[in-house]
Amino acid sequence: MSKRILVDCHTHIYTKRLVSLLRSRTVNPRIHTNSPDGSEKLAILPQEVSGGRTVGPQYWDVRNKVSFMNRHSIDISIVSLANPWLDFLDAPQAVTSAHECNADLEQYCCEATELFARAPGDSHVEAARRMKAFGIMPLAEGVDPTEIVKSLEAIASSPSLCGAILGSRGLGKGLDDPALEPVWAKAAEFGLVLFLHPHYGVGADASQPAGLWGTQDNGHVLPLALGFPFETAAATTRLILAGVFDRHPHLRLLVAHSGGALPILSSRLASCVAHDPHVCNRLHHDPRFYLGKLYYDAVAYGPEELEAVANIIGRADRYKAGATAPMAAKGAYTDKGVQRMMFGTDHPFFPPTREDGTVITDDQTETWRSVTENLEAISDVPAWSQSAKLGVFGQNAVKLFGL
Amino acid sequence: MSKRILVDCHTHIYTKRLVSLLRSRTVNPRIHTNSPDGSEKLAILPQEVSGGRTVGPQYWDVRNKVSFMNRHSIDISIVSLANPWLDFLDAPQAVTSAHECNADLEQYCCEATELFARAPGDSHVEAARRMKAFGIMPLAEGVDPTEIVKSLEAIASSPSLCGAILGSRGLGKGLDDPALEPVWAKAAEFGLVLFLHPHYGVGADASQPAGLWGTQDNGHVLPLALGFPFETAAATTRLILAGVFDRHPHLRLLVAHSGGALPILSSRLASCVAHDPHVCNRLHHDPRFYLGKLYYDAVAYGPEELEAVANIIGRADRYKAGATAPMAAKGAYTDKGVQRMMFGTDHPFFPPTREDGTVITDDQTETWRSVTENLEAISDVPAWSQSAKLGVFGQNAVKLFGL
């Protein structure tokens, strides 16, 4: 039995320059201190009502991430910028900022290496391998796609960067925008993993008089629990329907939150496509086939959810054009699907809270429930073999990212 | 082995009076003949761009439904009005129309009985038991909740009606509106099944510059495949978070499309609630517990989806307040969850189409793919026993609805 290696493929930071930029702004997204207690708040959405979420060093200080990793026995983290990314900037600013962010992310990984070298915790992984990062592309309205391709070239040549995170807006028209074709082509050529992550959710829905989330006080629960995975499902589906994976079969897309709402809706999607020949005829395969081409974090918080996602990924070949394979026996899909799933924490979001709901910010000794839940969810999937679980804990990520 | 009985709990009609009403209207929702080929189209949403879907006798003629049932060996159907329901009417009209619709639905079932008596097909179920219906409540802005309670009393006393279908808007503020408390109480008291069905979807999202569905031509795929189950998930979650199932533990809610996006997101929901003590403290149980109190149609089009839903329903007791049960062994949750699932077709939607995408309306001899897919999905769940499958095919519905 090989030793467990724990890789966190879904863990966020803000770079210090990005924090300064957000502090300097007077409209959202911005970091402000207008809260009653004077703490810094990050307000992301234009219509943010709560004033935003409390932020502190855990969002940008590398020492905090290193402490979190050692405390939870995380061997390797692949950090990524948290939202907002760069689509609130004008095109030249977005290009400049992407360049700066990628340099800062590389620097962040170097600083982490020094810290790990001094205090390795109980990890058997060498210091220089323990902190990697997704870079960022200048995806904002008006940016020339050649600038985005250039950012991918910069990422590919940056030793600690092994992909790029992106939201669902693209250049303003979403990810099914034909203008993004050179981006998919370049990412596939370089083997860079693109990490698709929700950003804006779907809550501000004009078709419901009281909005999709209504008027009852449910805190951030509905936009976070449902809005984010809805957005991810919509963006991923639009990529599939646009034929992106037909034209770029080697594109490596990692989908946040275990694919959001998409896996459980994929046969419904296939049925809707089958009843719309205009869409159906332009795709090479049944939509369910493409789910087997994607990668998924295991940030779903429950074993039944993870098992479902693995089964749905693993059955993909049944839906390849021309496939005649019958239903496989019980459990046959699991082993195949599970190879595309990988542990994540979503740190520093979902921090420990006190009884009254305030966030514990002096958290250097806390074990985070969001981490233990996602670890236990993997351990508890009844149908997964021990080696499948070791894959999800870290080996699948080691292989995908060449760690 | 008991004989298979096939019950369709998700099958729609329009009453002829409702069709006349929709034909008389000049704004959406309405039925019009402005299409190039002069066929009747039903345009439901205010912003309907495609002109609406082609409608014909299969939507209102009882002979068509009887033929469909006999052709697909469906023993019993519980028909329900399709959207739009009554929320486009003013309050007095909605009350009157609900009364008329419920009378017409009862009449529809009586007519079906006569037809079955004459031509029973191969069903062994007696004619008078084969057509049942969900009634409709006057859920529209400004309606006095006592009128809604009255409609439930009328439904309860109507021999062929065994529940009521409803969308997600309630009286305009959604289903978590405290004004609806007497409705939940009365439905629970009568044991009437409320069938929660999406209506408006979530597509018209102001937070995405190109809308959630973008600008590429994907026909109706995105709003149907994703928007509908998003809406269902949001509405069901809002009911849970509002404590409706804490106050009305005997409320019987049947959720369309296998719960839409909710089952796969339920552990994420639980995690978000756990991190928001304000919401968490007012609920009696972990949100996942409530999923075990609901009923689900099996309209998910794939065996892996159905298995996932059953597992997620079946684990609910693990999340009861104070529960200390460890993880059950592999498959232990399936048998419990599957008892709350029941076959449906969504007829007359998803009709057979020709190669060019036109709907086959002279379909009296066609086998519908949407039916065979949902039947095969049940048959193909590897983890389900034969008796569990017979339950989903019909016996669960017989028991729930007292058929």
Interface residues (C-beta under 8 A of the other chain):
Chain A: L45 Q47 E141 S168 R169 G172 K173 G174 D176 D177 Y200 G201 V202 G203 A204 D205 A206 S207 Q208 P209 A210 L212 W213 G214 T215 Q216 D217 N218 G219 H220 V221 L222 L224 A225 L226 P229 F230 E231 A233 A234 T237 R238 L241 A242 H257 S258 G260 A261 P263 I264 L265 S266 S267 R268 L269 A270 S271 C272 V273 A274 H275 D276 P277 H278 V279 R288 A300 Y301 G302 P303 E304 E305 E307 A308 V309 N311 I312 R315 M327 A328 A329 K330 G331 Y333 F350 P351 T353 E355 D356 G357 R369 S370 E373 A377 D380 P382 A383
Chain B: L45 Q47 E141 S168 R169 G172 K173 G174 D176 Y200 G201 V202 G203 A204 D205 A206 S207 Q208 P209 A210 L212 W213 G214 T215 Q216 D217 N218 G219 H220 V221 L222 L224 A225 L226 P229 F230 E231 A233 A234 T237 R238 L241 A242 H257 S258 G260 A261 P263 I264 L265 S266 S267 R268 L269 A270 S271 C272 V273 A274 H275 D276 P277 H278 V279 R288 A300 Y301 G302 P303 E304 E305 E307 A308 V309 N311 I312 R315 M327 A328 A329 K330 G331 Y333 F350 P351 T353 E355 D356 G357 R369 S370 E373 A377 D380 P382 A383
